[in-house]
């Protein structure tokens, strides 16, 4: 799922705001640095998810016969291949 830059920024703000409400969290850096790091991590995670999605879709497309997206078979294969790719990353 592709998110706009504005939505990623909004999520980063929400993460930073949530962290400020926790008593166990003490900021050493300024809040803007925390927000920027949260945005960087979110973008990294979204990029990794896109690669996993693409790899799973390519595996389905490489099947001998055509498997139509949206069918139960496609959904099962997608989950299987997606989970295989996740395991390769050690997540």
Rosetta blueprint (number, residue, H / E / L):
1 X L
2 X L
3 X L
4 X L
5 X H
6 X H
7 X H
8 X H
9 X H
10 X H
11 X H
12 X H
13 X H
14 X H
15 X H
16 X H
17 X H
18 X H
19 X H
20 X H
21 X L
22 X L
23 X L
24 X L
25 X L
26 X L
27 X L
28 X L
29 X L
30 X L
31 X H
32 X H
33 X H
34 X H
35 X H
36 X H
37 X H
38 X H
39 X H
40 X H
41 X H
42 X H
43 X H
44 X H
45 X H
46 X H
47 X H
48 X H
49 X H
50 X H
51 X H
52 X H
53 X H
54 X H
55 X H
56 X H
57 X H
58 X H
59 X H
60 X H
61 X H
62 X L
63 X L
64 X L
65 X L
66 X L
67 X L
68 X L
69 X L
70 X L
71 X L
72 X H
73 X H
74 X H
75 X H
76 X H
77 X H
78 X H
79 X H
80 X H
81 X H
82 X H
83 X H
84 X H
85 X H
86 X H
87 X H
88 X H
89 X H
90 X L
91 X L
